């Protein structure tokens, strides 16, 4: 019941696209909703439904503990076991089909995705009615209570996606279709025009080509920037990796001269005035939908990273930012940015910081975090729990060098253990377990097993107490009065108090079961869940939101008039101070479908706009420089080998600190292999923590500089 509601919410694409435009995006891990959480919740339903629930029921029916009785449908007071058996068997069949078709080795086959899509559609239409029938207990349709709200949201979301956001072949058309091939990789360039269709850099859209499949919609990231002169034009680069994408590539490779020039004329209504428009195949497009890369504007220091075909969101954002820069220069009537803005683009001299990092001592590092570090920021972001070089693990914390007093060792060990209880994993796990147990409690209570329900209520509350009491005790031991004065202490104290109150009411209910006591308990549980949600949001918001607006530096100059400074500030307000775009591919030849456009975009850019191409399997003699060195600065380079993520991030955070001494965030936007994403996340945590400590060793004031990684996987 609960997870079925969550699946519907996680699959509402328009809802999450809207949430990405609100502050909630910094209070909840929106980047993981689709497909990570959606897939995890679905697998939980399958595991719980097909294994944990089904196996005991088979035993019950086989042994006669649950005799067959009642009809197929009932709202009566008894248990219709025949109804449960029939609907249960059908649900197991559908859930099993779900699981098999979601396996990657199945989806990647010639008919795998189509099978996956068909099973998804048929199962969605069949599973929820079966769940409603199967979940009707003693006249209470329990499933309806949980899914009615999410189901309405999902239906509205789906209707809007298929009507308002969809552009059919009557209005959408293909302007260009071109095939690229490099031994191993085959990429199709698809340019679509849909009158009035608007999107943001980093968005993705769903495409359907009826001549390939009448019903399948496939999601692809938009690789082009929004263009005010060509509204409704979007470029996609699609890697041939399955039946549908291979069919598109095969069609594109047979076309010759089928592409239209991009400067086609349009009427006042947006219609194309060209009798020779592309008539090869029809196309439908719907969207756009939100993705992590669209939040680039929250940062003044940006690192765009793409591996292989995953460069498409970075390509869209990079080209858009370059376009904004050129527009700003045009408005200023110059080919250079203001000196105050340009100062943050200069190459960062990281020599002193590198020497300071090499001498990091784990003991003094921990002392600094305990005494000065932000409590939430320390626990969640700036404290590594082992494994990273240069950061302390438990052994190094307890046996710091140089030797420290026993009291300091105790503080460090307390901080180390408390950081586990503080993690997002533990917080989200407590939230999910609480919901799961209370769902069971509610069902048992409806079945009139009131004492069993009260016992389970006590068990649920004790679990939370066993987490929060050690966490609060360890935080008091480590931070002392700093923790007691913080808002997080009072929030955690409220949650703990509510848990003890729930235990007391449950024990009272166990002794004397009365309905009004149960109502009070469930009301208390609702308040507890609100506090827990606030707790999770607070922790995530404290670590995920970009920190530090850039101070206005134009006022420091005395060589220009106030009106001139005001004009420059207004023009450059939307511009990021530093942008690094990194494309990692197996070979340079495999970049030919976009390398030319990227090289052209690098002309006459300031030093802070930096384009790096990495060919991991090529040798220097196999690579040609695509940049016109008469117009492109030395900051743009082609490399053979893999990027040094740690060096790149250290330079980025030093530049962010230089632009704002109080602290500024560096936004990393990545699309590609999950393995690289994990490496980036770990490196970002390490570099952020080291930067804060190095500033302390250099005698600088504490800052809130940090690196935040937003990732999506293709």
C-alpha positions, 0 to 999 in steps of 0.5 A: 500500500505505502510503496505503491503510493510512492511508486506513483509519486516517483513516476510523476515526471511533471511533478518533479520538473516543477519541484526542481524550480522550488527550494524543495529541490535543496531539501530532498534528493530530487536527482535520485527520484528517477530512476533510482528511488523509483526502481528501488521502491518497485523492487521493494514491492516485488520482494515484499509481495512475491517473497516475504508475503507469498511464501507464508501464504503458500504455507497457510493454504497448503496446511489448511491454516487458511481455508478457502472461503467467501467469494471473489469480491467482498466488503463483509466483516470476514476474510474472503480467502478465495478472493485473496488467493486469486488476486494474490496469484495474479499479482505475483505473475504481474510482479514477476513479469515486472522484475524480469523485464526490468533486467538490463540484459533483457531491456538491451535485447532487440525486443527487450525495451518493447517488452519492458514497455508493454509489460509496464503499461499492462501491469499498471492498468491491472495491478492497482485494481488487483491491489484494491481487491486484495487489500480490502480487509473487513470492509476497509479498502486499505489500498485506496486510503494510501493510493487515492491521492498519489493516483490522482496526481499520477493521472493528471501528470500523465494526461498533461504529458500526453496533451499539453506538452506533446507536439504531434507530427502535425506540428513537429518536424525533423530538420536534420538527421545525420549519422556519425560512426567511430568504430565502436560508437554510432551516434545519430544527430536529430534536430526537431522543430516544434513551433512554440516549444520551449525548454531550459538548458539541461532538460530532456524530452521524450520522442516517438517516431511512429515509423519505428514504433507506434507507441514507444516514447524514448527519453533523450537529453536536449543537447542544444541551448535555447535559441531566441531566434529559433524557438522550438528547435532542439538538437538531440545526439542519440547513441545506437544502443538498442532496437529503437536507436539502432533503427533510427541510426540505420535510417539516418545513415541511408539519408543523403542531403536530407537536412535543412539549413538552420536559418529557415524562414518562418511566418508570424505564426511560427510555421515553416516557409519552405516547400522542401521541408524534410518529409522522411519520417513523422516525429512526435515530441513531448516535454520538456522534463526536469533534470539535474543539469538545469539547476546550473544557474544556482552557482557562480562556479560550475564544472560540467562533466560528461562521459561518452554520450553523457556529454549532451546535458553539459553541451547544452549548458556550456553552449547556453552560458557561452551565448549569455557571455557573448550577449553580455559583451555585445551589450557592454560594447566591448570584447572583454569583461569588466576587470572586477569580474575578470579578476576571478577568471585568472588562473588559481595559484594553488601551490601554498594550499597544496603544501598545506594539504600535504601536511594535514594532521588528522588530530588537529583537523578533528579539533578544528571541526569540533571547535569551529565547524558548522555542526550539520556541515561537519557531521554530514559533509566535512567528516569522512568515515574512513577510506579517503586519503588525507582524511581521518578514519576511526583508527586515526581519530582515536590515535591522532598524531601528535598525541593528544589528551584523553579528553580530546580522544574521547571527543573525536571518537564521539564525533566519529560515531555520531556522524554515522547516526547523522547520515542521510542514510540513517535518517531516511531509513528511520523514516521508511521503517517508521512508515512501514511499521505503522502501516502494519500497526494500522492494518492489525488495529483494523483487524481488531488485534489491538494488543498486538498493535500496541506492542508493535507501536512500542517496538517502532518507537524504541527503534527510533529512541535507540538511534536518537539517544546515542546520537544526541549523547555523543553530540553533547559529548563532542560539541558541548554547549555549541550543540545545546544552543543549536536548532538541530538539538531542539528538533532532535529533542522534540522527536525524542520526546514524541517517541517517549510519549508514544511509548507511554500511550502505547503501554497505557493502551496495552493495559486498557484498550480504548478507541480514543487512546488509539486515535491520540496515538495515531495523531502523535505519530502524524506529528512525529512524522512531520518532525522527522520530515523536517529533520530530513529536509533540514539535514539535506538542505544544510548540505545541498543548497548552494552557499554564498552569493557573490559580493558586489565588487564593482563598488571597489573600483574608483576609475569608473562612474557609478552609472557605468558600474551599475550597468556592468553589474546588471549585465554580468549578474547572470553570468557565472564567474568560472565554467569548466566543461569536461568531456571524457571519451574513449577516443578523440575520433569518437568525439567528431559528432560534437567536437567541431561545435565545441571548438568553435564555441571556445573562440575568444572566451575569457580565461575562466571559461575552460573547455577540456577534452579527454581521450582515455585510450589515445596516444598524443600522436593520435590526437589533433588539436581542434582549437583555432589557436589564433582565437582560442586561449591556452586554457582549452586543451585536449588530453590523452588519459584520464582527468585528475578530479582532485586537482580540478576540484581543488582549483575550482574551490580555490577560485570560489574562495577567491571570489567570496572570502565568506564562502561560495559553492562549486556546482558539479553537473555530471552525466555518465557512468555510475562508477565515475559519479561515485568517484566524483562524490567521494572526491568532492567530500574530500576536497571540501573538507581539506579546503576548510582545514587548509584555510585554518592552517593558513590563518584565514577566517572559516568559510563555507566553500564546498563542492556539490555534485549533481549526477544523472546516469544514462 
